[in-house]
């Protein structure tokens, strides 16, 4: 019975340690990440008045917006339209840039 008593004792000790650890985790609040953002201006509000955006792709130097009407707009990072394409007759569901842009 000594072994059984020792097992019960170890189990209770382990249970208390786990309960204490869970309580500490619940007490610690996770801090929300602080994000810096800036609303895109320039051409973007005009584009979004005419069209509904259906996809977006981001590159280090550019931003692309695909629309429900099949248009693709290439913008600089300040939101100025650089180029547009109307080669699609359906919704633009996905956009991607290669490494070169």
HELIX and SHEET records of a PDB file:
HELIX    1   1 UNK A    2  UNK A   27  1                                  26    
HELIX    2   2 UNK A   44  UNK A   50  1                                   7    
SHEET    1   A 4 UNK A  53  UNK A  58  0                                        
SHEET    2   A 4 UNK A  62  UNK A  67 -1                                        
SHEET    3   A 4 UNK A  72  UNK A  76 -1                                        
SHEET    4   A 4 UNK A  81  UNK A  85 -1                                        
END                                                                             
